[in-house]
Amino acid sequence: MREYLKFYINGRWVDPKTPKTLDVINPATEGVAGRISMGSAADVDAAAKAARAAFATYSQTTVDERVALLERIIAEYKKRYADMAAAITEEMGAPVALSQNAQAAMGVGHLQTALGVLKQFHFSEPRGSTLIVKEPIGVCGFITPWNWPVNQIACKVAPALAVGCTMILKPSEIAPFSAQIWTEILDAAGVPAGVFNLVNGDGPTVGAAISSHPEVDMVSFTGSTRAGIEVARNAAPTVKRVHQELGGKSPNIILPDADLKKAVTAGVRGVMTNSGQSCNAPTRMLVPKAKMDEAIAIAKAAAEATTVGAPDSGAMLGPVISATQWDKIQTLIQQGIKEGATVVAGGPGKPQGLEKGYYVKPTVLAKVTNEMTVGREEIFGPVLVMIGYDTVDQAVEIANDTPYGLAAYVSGTDTEQVRKVASRLRAGQVNLNSAAVDMMAPFGGYKQSGNGREWGDHAFGEFLETKAVLGYEPKPA
Ligand SMILES: NC(=O)c1ccc[n+]([C@@H]2O[C@H](COP(=O)([O-])OP(=O)(O)OC[C@H]3O[C@@H](n4cnc5c(N)ncnc54)[C@H](O)[C@@H]3O)[C@@H](O)[C@H]2O)c1
C-alpha cells in the first residue's frame, strides 16, 4: 500500500494546504493500491510562486550546468528503473515486460534525447546587426494522463529543464505513482529548489488552477480533447501559450500491393499494445475491398493470439485503466454491433477466467464504415475497426475524414506510392511500413489532436521564447 500524501514544492516534501485524499485503484485487482493527497488552488499557488522565484536563477544557468543536471537525473533514473517500472504496472496495469521494456524506458529515453539535443542546440543566431535569442519561456504547467504516464511526464519535463524553464507537474490522479518516483529521482539528482514542483489532484481543481494561474507562462497538456479545450479556455485570460496533445483515431492504410500478412498483423499488434491505450494507435485499418476476406482472417488470427492476463502472468495485455474506461469500451463495442459491424474476434464482456480486474477481449470489428460511431470515436481500448476501400484516392479520403490528425500508417511495397500517400495524409506523424520508434521525430497532432510538437529538438521550441536584439553588433564608427 503506497501512501504519497505530500507534494513537492520549493525543493521540499510538504503537506497539502487542505487535507483530502484519493484511493488509487490497481486495475488488475480492483483493490486499493495506495493513497494520494488531492491538492487545491492554494497548493498550485505555492508551487507557482516557488517556480517563479527559482526561474530568476535557473533561467540564467549555463548549458554546461544543465547538461550536468540532466546527467545526474539520468544516473538517478537508472538506479530507480525497477521501481519506476513496478509503479507503472501497479497504477495502470501494464504487463511487467511492457513496463520494463517500453513504459519505463521512454522516461530515460526522453532524458537522454534532451541531453543530446542540449549539447548541440543553438540558443542564439546572429543576423546582420541583430541577434535572435531563444530564451526559456518561464514557468511551465504540465498536466499529464495515465496511459504512458512517465513517457508523457518525461517528454515535457526533460526539454523544459534543458532549456532553463521551471515547472509544476500535475500527473493523472488515477496513475500518480510513477510521478512520485519521478519526483524522488529529480530530488535525489539535486534539481535546485523550486525548479520542479509536484502537485497532485484532479483536473477541474488543480488542472484548472494551473491553466489559469497568472504566474504560469505556458501550459502543456496531454489528455482528452474535452479536457484540452477546458485548459485552453481557462488559460485564455492570461494569454499564456497552450500546447495540447489530444486524442486520435489514426488510420492505417494497407495499400493493394502491401504484404498483407505482415501489415495486418503489425496493425493488430499496434492497436492492442498497452491494451489499446495509446493516443497514436492505428485503430482504423483501411483495406482494399478485394482483399478484405483475407485481411479479416489474418486479423482474427492475430487478435486471438493476443493473450490477456494479470500483469505478472506473461500475458501480452493487462487490464484497461478503470471501471469507467471498461464501461466506455463495452458501450462502444455494443454500439458498433448495433450499427452493423461484425465481431471478428473478441467482443463484449470479460475474457474467460478474468472476472476480477478491468480486462477487455482483444476485439476486431469488420464491416465498419467511417460514419459508424466506432469508425469515428476514440475507443481507447484493444479494439480494431476494419474499413474497406475501392481506390487509393478513396482510402486517403476516408483516412482524412476524422476530426483527429495525430498519426497515420501506410503499408505498401511501391516506395513512391507509399510516400505519395503519406504526403496526402493530414496527420502529425506518418509511419511507413511499420517503422520503429524514433525518439527525435516530432510528435503531435493536426486538427483536433492538438498543436505543437513534443520529442527531440522540436520539443525545445515549445519551451522557448524568441527575442530579437537589434543593434547587437554596433555599427562600425
Ligand atoms: N496526443 C497525445 O500525445 C496523447 C497521449 C496520451 C493520451 N492522449 C489522450 O488522452 C486521453 C486519455 O487520457 P485521460 O483519460 O487521462 O484524459 P483526461 O483528459 O481525462 O485527463 C488527462 C489529464 O487532464 C486532467 N484534466 C481533466 N480535466 C481537466 C480540466 N478541466 N482542466 C485541466 N486538467 C484536466 C486530468 O486530471 C489528467 O491529469 C485520450 O483521449 C488520449 O488519446 C493523448
The ligand as an SDF file (V2000), in Angstrom:
LIG
                    3D

 44 48  0  0  0  0  0  0  0  0999 V2000
   -1.7270   13.2320  -28.0960 N   0  0  0  0  0  0  0  0  0  0  0  0
   -1.0520   12.6430  -27.1460 C   0  0  0  0  0  0  0  0  0  0  0  0
    0.1570   12.7550  -27.0740 O   0  0  0  0  0  0  0  0  0  0  0  0
   -1.7780   11.8190  -26.1250 C   0  0  0  0  0  0  0  0  0  0  0  0
   -1.0530   10.9760  -25.3190 C   0  0  0  0  0  0  0  0  0  0  0  0
   -1.7220   10.2230  -24.3600 C   0  0  0  0  0  0  0  0  0  0  0  0
   -3.0940   10.3270  -24.2060 C   0  0  0  0  0  0  0  0  0  0  0  0
   -3.7850   11.1520  -25.0160 N   0  0  0  0  0  0  0  0  0  0  0  0
   -5.2360   11.2380  -24.8910 C   0  0  0  0  0  0  0  0  0  0  0  0
   -5.6090   11.2600  -23.5160 O   0  0  0  0  0  0  0  0  0  0  0  0
   -6.8790   10.6580  -23.3260 C   0  0  0  0  0  0  0  0  0  0  0  0
   -6.8590    9.6620  -22.1860 C   0  0  0  0  0  0  0  0  0  0  0  0
   -6.3270   10.2240  -21.0450 O   0  0  0  0  0  0  0  0  0  0  0  0
   -7.2310   10.6880  -19.7950 P   0  0  0  0  0  0  0  0  0  0  0  0
   -8.4750    9.8920  -19.7030 O   0  0  0  0  0  0  0  0  0  0  0  0
   -6.3750   10.7690  -18.6000 O   0  0  0  0  0  0  0  0  0  0  0  0
   -7.6360   12.1450  -20.2510 O   0  0  0  0  0  0  0  0  0  0  0  0
   -8.2070   13.2900  -19.3600 P   0  0  0  0  0  0  0  0  0  0  0  0
   -8.3000   14.4170  -20.2890 O   0  0  0  0  0  0  0  0  0  0  0  0
   -9.4000   12.9080  -18.5980 O   0  0  0  0  0  0  0  0  0  0  0  0
   -7.0620   13.5290  -18.2780 O   0  0  0  0  0  0  0  0  0  0  0  0
   -5.7650   13.9600  -18.6420 C   0  0  0  0  0  0  0  0  0  0  0  0
   -5.2560   14.8860  -17.5860 C   0  0  0  0  0  0  0  0  0  0  0  0
   -6.0350   16.0650  -17.6220 O   0  0  0  0  0  0  0  0  0  0  0  0
   -6.5380   16.3610  -16.3400 C   0  0  0  0  0  0  0  0  0  0  0  0
   -7.7850   17.0810  -16.5160 N   0  0  0  0  0  0  0  0  0  0  0  0
   -9.0380   16.5780  -16.6460 C   0  0  0  0  0  0  0  0  0  0  0  0
   -9.9260   17.5890  -16.7700 N   0  0  0  0  0  0  0  0  0  0  0  0
   -9.2200   18.7460  -16.7100 C   0  0  0  0  0  0  0  0  0  0  0  0
   -9.5760   20.1280  -16.7530 C   0  0  0  0  0  0  0  0  0  0  0  0
  -10.8230   20.5160  -16.8940 N   0  0  0  0  0  0  0  0  0  0  0  0
   -8.5830   21.0340  -16.6710 N   0  0  0  0  0  0  0  0  0  0  0  0
   -7.2950   20.6680  -16.5340 C   0  0  0  0  0  0  0  0  0  0  0  0
   -6.9080   19.3750  -16.4670 N   0  0  0  0  0  0  0  0  0  0  0  0
   -7.8500   18.4270  -16.5690 C   0  0  0  0  0  0  0  0  0  0  0  0
   -6.6260   15.0180  -15.6550 C   0  0  0  0  0  0  0  0  0  0  0  0
   -6.6610   15.1600  -14.2660 O   0  0  0  0  0  0  0  0  0  0  0  0
   -5.3690   14.3330  -16.1700 C   0  0  0  0  0  0  0  0  0  0  0  0
   -4.2420   14.7460  -15.4390 O   0  0  0  0  0  0  0  0  0  0  0  0
   -7.2000   10.0180  -24.6320 C   0  0  0  0  0  0  0  0  0  0  0  0
   -8.1430   10.8060  -25.3210 O   0  0  0  0  0  0  0  0  0  0  0  0
   -5.8780   10.0090  -25.3780 C   0  0  0  0  0  0  0  0  0  0  0  0
   -5.9560    9.9580  -26.7480 O   0  0  0  0  0  0  0  0  0  0  0  0
   -3.1440   11.9040  -25.9650 C   0  0  0  0  0  0  0  0  0  0  0  0
  1  2  1  0
  2  3  2  0
  2  4  1  0
  4  5  1  0
  4 44  2  0
  5  6  2  0
  6  7  1  0
  7  8  2  0
  8  9  1  0
  8 44  1  0
  9 10  1  0
  9 42  1  0
 10 11  1  0
 11 12  1  0
 11 40  1  0
 12 13  1  0
 13 14  1  0
 14 15  2  0
 14 16  1  0
 14 17  1  0
 17 18  1  0
 18 19  2  0
 18 20  1  0
 18 21  1  0
 21 22  1  0
 22 23  1  0
 23 24  1  0
 23 38  1  0
 24 25  1  0
 25 26  1  0
 25 36  1  0
 26 27  1  0
 26 35  1  0
 27 28  2  0
 28 29  1  0
 29 30  1  0
 29 35  2  0
 30 31  1  0
 30 32  2  0
 32 33  1  0
 33 34  2  0
 34 35  1  0
 36 37  1  0
 36 38  1  0
 38 39  1  0
 40 41  1  0
 40 42  1  0
 42 43  1  0
M  CHG  2   8   1  16  -1
M  END
$$$$
